[in-house]
Amino acid sequence: MMLMLLSHLVPGAAFAARPDPARGKEKYQQLCAACHGPSGKGDGPAAAALNPKPRDYTDKKFSMSDQAMHDVIKRGGAAVGKSPVMPAWGQALSDQDIRDVIAYIRALARK
């Protein structure tokens, strides 16, 4: 009963799944690897033609909050004052998908 009440007060909060890096890897390989590279080094096949170059997610100095990353992925770089080369994926990815991709990106920096 309490869960039902809370789910109406905070839409989606009661049902948000934990981020899953394995699911994030699938989405990353489909949508991100062409620019950011299959292992996140910013060396994907499309990277050579891009200016600025895609971010290297394996660099442990990379620092951006999960919320900031979520905004960039969902809305695109230009919409949040970042690289206009970064496309918006909000139409292709759900919020859960984006959380999963972020979890995978975080795992790349720990390798």
Biopython code that builds the backbone (N, CA, C, O; Angstrom):
import numpy as np
from Bio.PDB.StructureBuilder import StructureBuilder

atoms = [
    (1, "MET", "N", (0.825, -1.188, 0.000)),
    (1, "MET", "CA", (0.000, 0.000, 0.000)),
    (1, "MET", "C", (0.872, 1.256, 0.000)),
    (1, "MET", "O", (0.651, 2.183, -0.779)),
    (2, "MET", "N", (1.866, 1.265, 0.889)),
    (2, "MET", "CA", (2.745, 2.426, 0.970)),
    (2, "MET", "C", (3.506, 2.626, -0.339)),
    (2, "MET", "O", (3.679, 3.758, -0.790)),
    (3, "LEU", "N", (3.960, 1.532, -0.948)),
    (3, "LEU", "CA", (4.674, 1.612, -2.214)),
    (3, "LEU", "C", (3.788, 2.215, -3.294)),
    (3, "LEU", "O", (4.248, 3.029, -4.095)),
    (4, "MET", "N", (2.515, 1.817, -3.320)),
    (4, "MET", "CA", (1.589, 2.378, -4.299)),
    (4, "MET", "C", (1.423, 3.868, -4.077)),
    (4, "MET", "O", (1.392, 4.635, -5.040)),
    (5, "LEU", "N", (1.318, 4.288, -2.842)),
    (5, "LEU", "CA", (1.168, 5.700, -2.529)),
    (5, "LEU", "C", (2.403, 6.473, -2.955)),
    (5, "LEU", "O", (2.292, 7.525, -3.584)),
    (6, "LEU", "N", (3.569, 5.964, -2.621)),
    (6, "LEU", "CA", (4.809, 6.641, -2.993)),
    (6, "LEU", "C", (4.991, 6.702, -4.501)),
    (6, "LEU", "O", (5.508, 7.690, -5.023)),
    (7, "SER", "N", (4.575, 5.668, -5.200)),
    (7, "SER", "CA", (4.749, 5.661, -6.650)),
    (7, "SER", "C", (3.906, 6.742, -7.318)),
    (7, "SER", "O", (4.251, 7.206, -8.405)),
    (8, "HIS", "N", (2.820, 7.145, -6.691)),
    (8, "HIS", "CA", (2.008, 8.226, -7.245)),
    (8, "HIS", "C", (2.589, 9.587, -6.900)),
    (8, "HIS", "O", (2.394, 10.547, -7.645)),
    (9, "LEU", "N", (3.292, 9.686, -5.791)),
    (9, "LEU", "CA", (3.890, 10.954, -5.390)),
    (9, "LEU", "C", (5.156, 11.265, -6.174)),
    (9, "LEU", "O", (5.416, 12.422, -6.505)),
    (10, "VAL", "N", (5.939, 10.243, -6.469)),
    (10, "VAL", "CA", (7.191, 10.415, -7.200)),
    (10, "VAL", "C", (7.158, 9.471, -8.401)),
    (10, "VAL", "O", (7.591, 8.323, -8.301)),
    (11, "PRO", "N", (6.647, 9.950, -9.536)),
    (11, "PRO", "CA", (6.496, 9.072, -10.695)),
    (11, "PRO", "C", (7.811, 8.416, -11.091)),
    (11, "PRO", "O", (8.836, 9.083, -11.235)),
    (12, "GLY", "N", (7.766, 7.104, -11.262)),
    (12, "GLY", "CA", (8.930, 6.364, -11.707)),
    (12, "GLY", "C", (9.908, 5.995, -10.618)),
    (12, "GLY", "O", (10.715, 5.086, -10.809)),
    (13, "ALA", "N", (9.866, 6.668, -9.482)),
    (13, "ALA", "CA", (10.857, 6.432, -8.433)),
    (13, "ALA", "C", (10.771, 5.024, -7.872)),
    (13, "ALA", "O", (11.798, 4.397, -7.611)),
    (14, "ALA", "N", (9.563, 4.522, -7.683)),
    (14, "ALA", "CA", (9.411, 3.202, -7.079)),
    (14, "ALA", "C", (9.764, 2.079, -8.052)),
    (14, "ALA", "O", (9.990, 0.945, -7.631)),
    (15, "PHE", "N", (9.811, 2.379, -9.329)),
    (15, "PHE", "CA", (10.014, 1.339, -10.319)),
    (15, "PHE", "C", (11.333, 1.449, -11.070)),
    (15, "PHE", "O", (11.592, 0.639, -11.961)),
    (16, "ALA", "N", (12.169, 2.414, -10.745)),
    (16, "ALA", "CA", (13.448, 2.564, -11.434)),
    (16, "ALA", "C", (14.360, 1.399, -11.069)),
    (16, "ALA", "O", (14.638, 1.152, -9.895)),
    (17, "ALA", "N", (14.809, 0.703, -12.072)),
    (17, "ALA", "CA", (15.710, -0.428, -11.846)),
    (17, "ALA", "C", (17.124, 0.082, -11.606)),
    (17, "ALA", "O", (17.483, 1.186, -12.016)),
    (18, "ARG", "N", (17.906, -0.735, -10.942)),
    (18, "ARG", "CA", (19.317, -0.400, -10.756)),
    (18, "ARG", "C", (19.986, -0.344, -12.121)),
    (18, "ARG", "O", (19.635, -1.115, -13.014)),
    (19, "PRO", "N", (20.937, 0.553, -12.293)),
    (19, "PRO", "CA", (21.673, 0.582, -13.561)),
    (19, "PRO", "C", (22.389, -0.750, -13.800)),
    (19, "PRO", "O", (22.982, -1.318, -12.884)),
    (20, "ASP", "N", (22.327, -1.228, -15.015)),
    (20, "ASP", "CA", (22.918, -2.514, -15.384)),
    (20, "ASP", "C", (23.998, -2.293, -16.446)),
    (20, "ASP", "O", (23.678, -2.051, -17.610)),
    (21, "PRO", "N", (25.278, -2.374, -16.053)),
    (21, "PRO", "CA", (26.346, -2.131, -17.019)),
    (21, "PRO", "C", (26.343, -3.106, -18.200)),
    (21, "PRO", "O", (26.777, -2.739, -19.292)),
    (22, "ALA", "N", (25.872, -4.323, -18.008)),
    (22, "ALA", "CA", (25.818, -5.286, -19.120)),
    (22, "ALA", "C", (24.825, -4.824, -20.184)),
    (22, "ALA", "O", (25.114, -4.890, -21.379)),
    (23, "ARG", "N", (23.655, -4.357, -19.746)),
    (23, "ARG", "CA", (22.689, -3.799, -20.708)),
    (23, "ARG", "C", (23.242, -2.517, -21.310)),
    (23, "ARG", "O", (23.052, -2.242, -22.494)),
    (24, "GLY", "N", (23.933, -1.730, -20.473)),
    (24, "GLY", "CA", (24.544, -0.495, -20.961)),
    (24, "GLY", "C", (25.581, -0.758, -22.034)),
    (24, "GLY", "O", (25.694, 0.008, -22.991)),
    (25, "LYS", "N", (26.336, -1.832, -21.885)),
    (25, "LYS", "CA", (27.352, -2.184, -22.887)),
    (25, "LYS", "C", (26.703, -2.453, -24.239)),
    (25, "LYS", "O", (27.216, -2.023, -25.272)),
    (26, "GLU", "N", (25.578, -3.162, -24.236)),
    (26, "GLU", "CA", (24.865, -3.436, -25.493)),
    (26, "GLU", "C", (24.482, -2.146, -26.198)),
    (26, "GLU", "O", (24.740, -1.981, -27.391)),
    (27, "LYS", "N", (23.865, -1.231, -25.455)),
    (27, "LYS", "CA", (23.437, 0.048, -26.040)),
    (27, "LYS", "C", (24.647, 0.866, -26.472)),
    (27, "LYS", "O", (24.636, 1.488, -27.534)),
    (28, "TYR", "N", (25.692, 0.863, -25.645)),
    (28, "TYR", "CA", (26.915, 1.597, -25.954)),
    (28, "TYR", "C", (27.498, 1.094, -27.281)),
    (28, "TYR", "O", (27.847, 1.894, -28.149)),
    (29, "GLN", "N", (27.602, -0.215, -27.435)),
    (29, "GLN", "CA", (28.175, -0.778, -28.663)),
    (29, "GLN", "C", (27.324, -0.413, -29.882)),
    (29, "GLN", "O", (27.860, -0.197, -30.969)),
    (30, "GLN", "N", (26.007, -0.346, -29.706)),
    (30, "GLN", "CA", (25.108, -0.011, -30.812)),
    (30, "GLN", "C", (25.183, 1.462, -31.199)),
    (30, "GLN", "O", (25.193, 1.795, -32.384)),
    (31, "LEU", "N", (25.237, 2.347, -30.200)),
    (31, "LEU", "CA", (25.054, 3.772, -30.469)),
    (31, "LEU", "C", (26.276, 4.660, -30.211)),
    (31, "LEU", "O", (26.373, 5.747, -30.781)),
    (32, "CYS", "N", (27.187, 4.225, -29.381)),
    (32, "CYS", "CA", (28.274, 5.105, -28.945)),
    (32, "CYS", "C", (29.641, 4.730, -29.503)),
    (32, "CYS", "O", (30.495, 5.595, -29.699)),
    (33, "ALA", "N", (29.847, 3.442, -29.757)),
    (33, "ALA", "CA", (31.178, 2.946, -30.116)),
    (33, "ALA", "C", (31.706, 3.525, -31.426)),
    (33, "ALA", "O", (32.921, 3.630, -31.594)),
    (34, "ALA", "N", (30.840, 3.898, -32.348)),
    (34, "ALA", "CA", (31.316, 4.450, -33.617)),
    (34, "ALA", "C", (32.177, 5.690, -33.399)),
    (34, "ALA", "O", (33.127, 5.926, -34.146)),
    (35, "CYS", "N", (31.855, 6.472, -32.392)),
    (35, "CYS", "CA", (32.644, 7.674, -32.090)),
    (35, "CYS", "C", (33.588, 7.459, -30.909)),
    (35, "CYS", "O", (34.773, 7.784, -30.988)),
    (36, "HIS", "N", (33.061, 6.914, -29.821)),
    (36, "HIS", "CA", (33.848, 6.783, -28.590)),
    (36, "HIS", "C", (34.734, 5.541, -28.571)),
    (36, "HIS", "O", (35.550, 5.382, -27.663)),
    (37, "GLY", "N", (34.584, 4.661, -29.559)),
    (37, "GLY", "CA", (35.410, 3.460, -29.643)),
    (37, "GLY", "C", (34.809, 2.308, -28.878)),
    (37, "GLY", "O", (34.094, 2.521, -27.899)),
    (38, "PRO", "N", (35.089, 1.076, -29.309)),
    (38, "PRO", "CA", (34.506, -0.094, -28.662)),
    (38, "PRO", "C", (34.913, -0.253, -27.203)),
    (38, "PRO", "O", (34.175, -0.845, -26.416)),
    (39, "SER", "N", (36.068, 0.264, -26.838)),
    (39, "SER", "CA", (36.496, 0.176, -25.435)),
    (39, "SER", "C", (36.500, 1.541, -24.753)),
    (39, "SER", "O", (37.073, 1.690, -23.673)),
    (40, "GLY", "N", (35.864, 2.544, -25.376)),
    (40, "GLY", "CA", (35.684, 3.843, -24.740)),
    (40, "GLY", "C", (36.855, 4.791, -24.803)),
    (40, "GLY", "O", (36.877, 5.774, -24.062)),
    (41, "LYS", "N", (37.836, 4.538, -25.661)),
    (41, "LYS", "CA", (39.038, 5.374, -25.704)),
    (41, "LYS", "C", (38.901, 6.606, -26.601)),
    (41, "LYS", "O", (39.862, 7.357, -26.769)),
    (42, "GLY", "N", (37.726, 6.818, -27.171)),
    (42, "GLY", "CA", (37.531, 7.972, -28.045)),
    (42, "GLY", "C", (38.114, 7.754, -29.429)),
    (42, "GLY", "O", (38.385, 8.712, -30.154)),
    (43, "ASP", "N", (38.306, 6.493, -29.794)),
    (43, "ASP", "CA", (38.985, 6.161, -31.046)),
    (43, "ASP", "C", (38.126, 5.332, -31.997)),
    (43, "ASP", "O", (38.642, 4.483, -32.724)),
    (44, "GLY", "N", (36.833, 5.575, -31.990)),
    (44, "GLY", "CA", (35.949, 4.842, -32.893)),
    (44, "GLY", "C", (36.208, 5.217, -34.338)),
    (44, "GLY", "O", (36.899, 6.202, -34.601)),
    (45, "PRO", "N", (35.669, 4.452, -35.286)),
    (45, "PRO", "CA", (35.926, 4.711, -36.701)),
    (45, "PRO", "C", (35.495, 6.102, -37.171)),
    (45, "PRO", "O", (36.072, 6.626, -38.123)),
    (46, "ALA", "N", (34.513, 6.704, -36.539)),
    (46, "ALA", "CA", (34.066, 8.042, -36.934)),
    (46, "ALA", "C", (34.864, 9.150, -36.250)),
    (46, "ALA", "O", (34.753, 10.312, -36.641)),
    (47, "ALA", "N", (35.654, 8.820, -35.251)),
    (47, "ALA", "CA", (36.347, 9.828, -34.438)),
    (47, "ALA", "C", (37.316, 10.688, -35.233)),
    (47, "ALA", "O", (37.462, 11.875, -34.942)),
    (48, "ALA", "N", (37.977, 10.120, -36.221)),
    (48, "ALA", "CA", (38.977, 10.866, -36.986)),
    (48, "ALA", "C", (38.383, 12.094, -37.665)),
    (48, "ALA", "O", (39.076, 13.093, -37.854)),
    (49, "ALA", "N", (37.117, 12.027, -38.029)),
    (49, "ALA", "CA", (36.475, 13.132, -38.733)),
    (49, "ALA", "C", (35.823, 14.142, -37.791)),
    (49, "ALA", "O", (35.254, 15.132, -38.250)),
    (50, "LEU", "N", (35.897, 13.909, -36.495)),
    (50, "LEU", "CA", (35.189, 14.770, -35.541)),
    (50, "LEU", "C", (36.119, 15.788, -34.890)),
    (50, "LEU", "O", (37.271, 15.493, -34.573)),
    (51, "ASN", "N", (35.592, 16.986, -34.701)),
    (51, "ASN", "CA", (36.299, 18.035, -33.978)),
    (51, "ASN", "C", (35.276, 18.779, -33.136)),
    (51, "ASN", "O", (34.393, 19.435, -33.688)),
    (52, "PRO", "N", (35.371, 18.695, -31.829)),
    (52, "PRO", "CA", (36.423, 18.070, -31.037)),
    (52, "PRO", "C", (36.310, 16.542, -31.053)),
    (52, "PRO", "O", (35.274, 15.978, -31.403)),
    (53, "LYS", "N", (37.391, 15.906, -30.669)),
    (53, "LYS", "CA", (37.443, 14.450, -30.607)),
    (53, "LYS", "C", (36.539, 13.949, -29.478)),
    (53, "LYS", "O", (36.352, 14.644, -28.480)),
    (54, "PRO", "N", (35.985, 12.756, -29.630)),
    (54, "PRO", "CA", (35.154, 12.185, -28.562)),
    (54, "PRO", "C", (35.958, 11.967, -27.281)),
    (54, "PRO", "O", (37.166, 11.732, -27.313)),
    (55, "ARG", "N", (35.268, 12.050, -26.180)),
    (55, "ARG", "CA", (35.895, 11.866, -24.870)),
    (55, "ARG", "C", (36.412, 10.442, -24.705)),
    (55, "ARG", "O", (35.795, 9.481, -25.165)),
    (56, "ASP", "N", (37.562, 10.327, -24.035)),
    (56, "ASP", "CA", (38.149, 9.028, -23.686)),
    (56, "ASP", "C", (37.606, 8.645, -22.315)),
    (56, "ASP", "O", (38.022, 9.205, -21.300)),
    (57, "TYR", "N", (36.682, 7.696, -22.284)),
    (57, "TYR", "CA", (36.053, 7.303, -21.020)),
    (57, "TYR", "C", (36.947, 6.445, -20.137)),
    (57, "TYR", "O", (36.620, 6.217, -18.973)),
    (58, "THR", "N", (38.071, 5.964, -20.666)),
    (58, "THR", "CA", (38.978, 5.164, -19.841)),
    (58, "THR", "C", (39.903, 6.036, -19.006)),
    (58, "THR", "O", (40.594, 5.538, -18.117)),
    (59, "ASP", "N", (39.922, 7.341, -19.288)),
    (59, "ASP", "CA", (40.756, 8.280, -18.534)),
    (59, "ASP", "C", (40.140, 8.474, -17.154)),
    (59, "ASP", "O", (39.030, 8.992, -17.030)),
    (60, "LYS", "N", (40.854, 8.063, -16.133)),
    (60, "LYS", "CA", (40.328, 8.147, -14.763)),
    (60, "LYS", "C", (40.135, 9.596, -14.304)),
    (60, "LYS", "O", (39.460, 9.836, -13.303)),
    (61, "LYS", "N", (40.712, 10.551, -15.013)),
    (61, "LYS", "CA", (40.537, 11.967, -14.661)),
    (61, "LYS", "C", (39.206, 12.516, -15.172)),
    (61, "LYS", "O", (38.793, 13.617, -14.810)),
    (62, "PHE", "N", (38.545, 11.730, -16.017)),
    (62, "PHE", "CA", (37.250, 12.137, -16.544)),
    (62, "PHE", "C", (36.289, 12.346, -15.380)),
    (62, "PHE", "O", (36.039, 11.428, -14.598)),
    (63, "SER", "N", (35.762, 13.539, -15.271)),
    (63, "SER", "CA", (34.846, 13.786, -14.157)),
    (63, "SER", "C", (33.627, 14.565, -14.634)),
    (63, "SER", "O", (33.723, 15.701, -15.097)),
    (64, "MET", "N", (32.513, 13.930, -14.506)),
    (64, "MET", "CA", (31.226, 14.532, -14.815)),
    (64, "MET", "C", (30.220, 13.747, -13.987)),
    (64, "MET", "O", (30.291, 12.520, -13.918)),
    (65, "SER", "N", (29.303, 14.436, -13.372)),
    (65, "SER", "CA", (28.312, 13.732, -12.555)),
    (65, "SER", "C", (27.430, 12.859, -13.444)),
    (65, "SER", "O", (27.321, 13.083, -14.649)),
    (66, "ASP", "N", (26.811, 11.870, -12.830)),
    (66, "ASP", "CA", (25.891, 11.016, -13.579)),
    (66, "ASP", "C", (24.767, 11.844, -14.191)),
    (66, "ASP", "O", (24.350, 11.590, -15.320)),
    (67, "GLN", "N", (24.277, 12.834, -13.448)),
    (67, "GLN", "CA", (23.189, 13.662, -13.971)),
    (67, "GLN", "C", (23.650, 14.469, -15.178)),
    (67, "GLN", "O", (22.915, 14.591, -16.158)),
    (68, "ALA", "N", (24.858, 15.019, -15.117)),
    (68, "ALA", "CA", (25.380, 15.782, -16.255)),
    (68, "ALA", "C", (25.545, 14.874, -17.474)),
    (68, "ALA", "O", (25.209, 15.262, -18.593)),
    (69, "MET", "N", (26.064, 13.661, -17.253)),
    (69, "MET", "CA", (26.196, 12.712, -18.364)),
    (69, "MET", "C", (24.826, 12.352, -18.931)),
    (69, "MET", "O", (24.650, 12.267, -20.147)),
    (70, "HIS", "N", (23.869, 12.144, -18.047)),
    (70, "HIS", "CA", (22.506, 11.820, -18.471)),
    (70, "HIS", "C", (21.967, 12.924, -19.375)),
    (70, "HIS", "O", (21.390, 12.646, -20.425)),
    (71, "ASP", "N", (22.157, 14.172, -18.967)),
    (71, "ASP", "CA", (21.662, 15.299, -19.753)),
    (71, "ASP", "C", (22.320, 15.359, -21.126)),
    (71, "ASP", "O", (21.644, 15.593, -22.129)),
    (72, "VAL", "N", (23.635, 15.149, -21.179)),
    (72, "VAL", "CA", (24.349, 15.180, -22.459)),
    (72, "VAL", "C", (23.858, 14.061, -23.370)),
    (72, "VAL", "O", (23.597, 14.288, -24.552)),
    (73, "ILE", "N", (23.733, 12.863, -22.828)),
    (73, "ILE", "CA", (23.290, 11.725, -23.644)),
    (73, "ILE", "C", (21.853, 11.939, -24.121)),
    (73, "ILE", "O", (21.543, 11.696, -25.287)),
    (74, "LYS", "N", (21.001, 12.381, -23.247)),
    (74, "LYS", "CA", (19.582, 12.540, -23.588)),
    (74, "LYS", "C", (19.337, 13.719, -24.530)),
    (74, "LYS", "O", (18.597, 13.595, -25.506)),
    (75, "ARG", "N", (19.963, 14.868, -24.235)),
    (75, "ARG", "CA", (19.645, 16.100, -24.955)),
    (75, "ARG", "C", (20.659, 16.486, -26.020)),
    (75, "ARG", "O", (20.378, 17.329, -26.870)),
    (76, "GLY", "N", (21.841, 15.872, -25.978)),
    (76, "GLY", "CA", (22.892, 16.221, -26.934)),
    (76, "GLY", "C", (23.821, 17.272, -26.366)),
    (76, "GLY", "O", (23.443, 18.032, -25.474)),
    (77, "GLY", "N", (25.026, 17.313, -26.879)),
    (77, "GLY", "CA", (26.045, 18.217, -26.360)),
    (77, "GLY", "C", (25.683, 19.685, -26.476)),
    (77, "GLY", "O", (25.843, 20.438, -25.515)),
    (78, "ALA", "N", (25.202, 20.104, -27.628)),
    (78, "ALA", "CA", (24.902, 21.519, -27.842)),
    (78, "ALA", "C", (23.845, 22.034, -26.870)),
    (78, "ALA", "O", (23.910, 23.185, -26.441)),
    (79, "ALA", "N", (22.882, 21.202, -26.523)),
    (79, "ALA", "CA", (21.786, 21.617, -25.639)),
    (79, "ALA", "C", (22.251, 21.902, -24.223)),
    (79, "ALA", "O", (21.567, 22.595, -23.470)),
    (80, "VAL", "N", (23.412, 21.373, -23.855)),
    (80, "VAL", "CA", (23.903, 21.563, -22.483)),
    (80, "VAL", "C", (25.258, 22.270, -22.453)),
    (80, "VAL", "O", (25.986, 22.180, -21.464)),
    (81, "GLY", "N", (25.592, 22.964, -23.525)),
    (81, "GLY", "CA", (26.826, 23.740, -23.561)),
    (81, "GLY", "C", (28.084, 22.919, -23.779)),
    (81, "GLY", "O", (29.181, 23.368, -23.449)),
    (82, "LYS", "N", (27.939, 21.732, -24.328)),
    (82, "LYS", "CA", (29.089, 20.867, -24.627)),
    (82, "LYS", "C", (29.242, 20.777, -26.146)),
    (82, "LYS", "O", (28.682, 21.590, -26.880)),
    (83, "SER", "N", (29.988, 19.803, -26.602)),
    (83, "SER", "CA", (30.271, 19.648, -28.030)),
    (83, "SER", "C", (28.996, 19.483, -28.861)),
    (83, "SER", "O", (28.158, 18.634, -28.559)),
    (84, "PRO", "N", (28.854, 20.297, -29.906)),
    (84, "PRO", "CA", (27.700, 20.147, -30.787)),
    (84, "PRO", "C", (27.765, 18.867, -31.625)),
    (84, "PRO", "O", (26.785, 18.501, -32.275)),
    (85, "VAL", "N", (28.904, 18.193, -31.611)),
    (85, "VAL", "CA", (29.065, 16.947, -32.357)),
    (85, "VAL", "C", (28.335, 15.793, -31.661)),
    (85, "VAL", "O", (27.941, 14.823, -32.308)),
    (86, "MET", "N", (28.158, 15.903, -30.346)),
    (86, "MET", "CA", (27.488, 14.845, -29.581)),
    (86, "MET", "C", (25.986, 14.907, -29.840)),
    (86, "MET", "O", (25.336, 15.891, -29.489)),
    (87, "PRO", "N", (25.423, 13.845, -30.463)),
    (87, "PRO", "CA", (23.991, 13.860, -30.761)),
    (87, "PRO", "C", (23.135, 13.602, -29.520)),
    (87, "PRO", "O", (23.608, 13.083, -28.509)),
    (88, "ALA", "N", (21.884, 13.974, -29.632)),
    (88, "ALA", "CA", (20.902, 13.672, -28.582)),
    (88, "ALA", "C", (20.369, 12.262, -28.821)),
    (88, "ALA", "O", (19.986, 11.917, -29.939)),
    (89, "TRP", "N", (20.348, 11.450, -27.764)),
    (89, "TRP", "CA", (19.853, 10.077, -27.877)),
    (89, "TRP", "C", (18.541, 9.873, -27.121)),
    (89, "TRP", "O", (18.106, 8.736, -26.936)),
    (90, "GLY", "N", (17.911, 10.957, -26.685)),
    (90, "GLY", "CA", (16.686, 10.854, -25.901)),
    (90, "GLY", "C", (15.528, 10.185, -26.616)),
    (90, "GLY", "O", (14.645, 9.626, -25.966)),
    (91, "GLN", "N", (15.514, 10.230, -27.937)),
    (91, "GLN", "CA", (14.447, 9.557, -28.689)),
    (91, "GLN", "C", (14.724, 8.067, -28.854)),
    (91, "GLN", "O", (13.798, 7.278, -29.042)),
    (92, "ALA", "N", (15.996, 7.682, -28.783)),
    (92, "ALA", "CA", (16.376, 6.281, -28.995)),
    (92, "ALA", "C", (16.560, 5.507, -27.695)),
    (92, "ALA", "O", (16.444, 4.281, -27.676)),
    (93, "LEU", "N", (16.848, 6.221, -26.609)),
    (93, "LEU", "CA", (17.141, 5.574, -25.333)),
    (93, "LEU", "C", (16.176, 6.041, -24.253)),
    (93, "LEU", "O", (15.894, 7.234, -24.139)),
    (94, "SER", "N", (15.679, 5.116, -23.474)),
    (94, "SER", "CA", (14.860, 5.470, -22.307)),
    (94, "SER", "C", (15.787, 5.998, -21.210)),
    (94, "SER", "O", (17.007, 5.869, -21.312)),
    (95, "ASP", "N", (15.217, 6.584, -20.174)),
    (95, "ASP", "CA", (16.032, 7.033, -19.040)),
    (95, "ASP", "C", (16.772, 5.859, -18.414)),
    (95, "ASP", "O", (17.922, 6.003, -17.999)),
    (96, "GLN", "N", (16.121, 4.691, -18.341)),
    (96, "GLN", "CA", (16.791, 3.506, -17.798)),
    (96, "GLN", "C", (17.951, 3.082, -18.693)),
    (96, "GLN", "O", (19.021, 2.732, -18.197)),
    (97, "ASP", "N", (17.744, 3.113, -20.005)),
    (97, "ASP", "CA", (18.833, 2.791, -20.931)),
    (97, "ASP", "C", (20.025, 3.719, -20.693)),
    (97, "ASP", "O", (21.173, 3.276, -20.676)),
    (98, "ILE", "N", (19.743, 5.001, -20.511)),
    (98, "ILE", "CA", (20.816, 5.979, -20.297)),
    (98, "ILE", "C", (21.547, 5.679, -18.994)),
    (98, "ILE", "O", (22.775, 5.745, -18.947)),
    (99, "ARG", "N", (20.806, 5.351, -17.933)),
    (99, "ARG", "CA", (21.463, 4.988, -16.668)),
    (99, "ARG", "C", (22.344, 3.752, -16.852)),
    (99, "ARG", "O", (23.429, 3.668, -16.277)),
    (100, "ASP", "N", (21.879, 2.802, -17.649)),
    (100, "ASP", "CA", (22.668, 1.599, -17.921)),
    (100, "ASP", "C", (23.949, 1.946, -18.683)),
    (100, "ASP", "O", (25.020, 1.432, -18.361)),
    (101, "VAL", "N", (23.841, 2.808, -19.680)),
    (101, "VAL", "CA", (25.022, 3.227, -20.451)),
    (101, "VAL", "C", (26.015, 3.943, -19.544)),
    (101, "VAL", "O", (27.219, 3.705, -19.638)),
    (102, "ILE", "N", (25.531, 4.808, -18.675)),
    (102, "ILE", "CA", (26.419, 5.513, -17.745)),
    (102, "ILE", "C", (27.132, 4.519, -16.837)),
    (102, "ILE", "O", (28.324, 4.670, -16.572)),
    (103, "ALA", "N", (26.422, 3.511, -16.360)),
    (103, "ALA", "CA", (27.056, 2.487, -15.512)),
    (103, "ALA", "C", (28.166, 1.778, -16.277)),
    (103, "ALA", "O", (29.218, 1.482, -15.710)),
    (104, "TYR", "N", (27.941, 1.505, -17.549)),
    (104, "TYR", "CA", (28.974, 0.865, -18.361)),
    (104, "TYR", "C", (30.163, 1.808, -18.562)),
    (104, "TYR", "O", (31.314, 1.384, -18.453)),
    (105, "ILE", "N", (29.896, 3.069, -18.853)),
    (105, "ILE", "CA", (30.975, 4.050, -19.036)),
    (105, "ILE", "C", (31.807, 4.164, -17.766)),
    (105, "ILE", "O", (33.034, 4.234, -17.835)),
    (106, "ARG", "N", (31.157, 4.182, -16.610)),
    (106, "ARG", "CA", (31.891, 4.240, -15.335)),
    (106, "ARG", "C", (32.789, 3.010, -15.182)),
    (106, "ARG", "O", (33.902, 3.114, -14.667)),
    (107, "ALA", "N", (32.312, 1.858, -15.625)),
    (107, "ALA", "CA", (33.115, 0.630, -15.534)),
    (107, "ALA", "C", (34.348, 0.716, -16.434)),
    (107, "ALA", "O", (35.390, 0.155, -16.094)),
    (108, "LEU", "N", (34.253, 1.400, -17.564)),
    (108, "LEU", "CA", (35.401, 1.538, -18.462)),
    (108, "LEU", "C", (36.561, 2.259, -17.779)),
    (108, "LEU", "O", (37.723, 1.915, -17.996)),
    (109, "ALA", "N", (36.250, 3.245, -16.966)),
    (109, "ALA", "CA", (37.297, 4.021, -16.283)),
    (109, "ALA", "C", (37.957, 3.225, -15.169)),
    (109, "ALA", "O", (39.054, 3.567, -14.727)),
    (110, "ARG", "N", (37.299, 2.168, -14.712)),
    (110, "ARG", "CA", (37.863, 1.363, -13.617)),
    (110, "ARG", "C", (38.740, 0.225, -14.127)),
    (110, "ARG", "O", (39.403, -0.444, -13.334)),
    (111, "LYS", "N", (38.754, -0.002, -15.419)),
    (111, "LYS", "CA", (39.528, -1.130, -15.968)),
    (111, "LYS", "C", (41.007, -0.828, -15.980)),
    (111, "LYS", "O", (41.804, -1.663, -16.408)),
]
sb = StructureBuilder()
sb.init_structure("model")
sb.init_model(0)
sb.init_chain("A")
sb.init_seg("    ")
for serial, (resi, resn, name, xyz) in enumerate(atoms, 1):
    if name == "N":
        sb.init_residue(resn, " ", resi, " ")
    sb.init_atom(name, np.array(xyz, "f"), 0.0, 1.0, " ", f" {name:<3s}", serial, name[0])
structure = sb.get_structure()
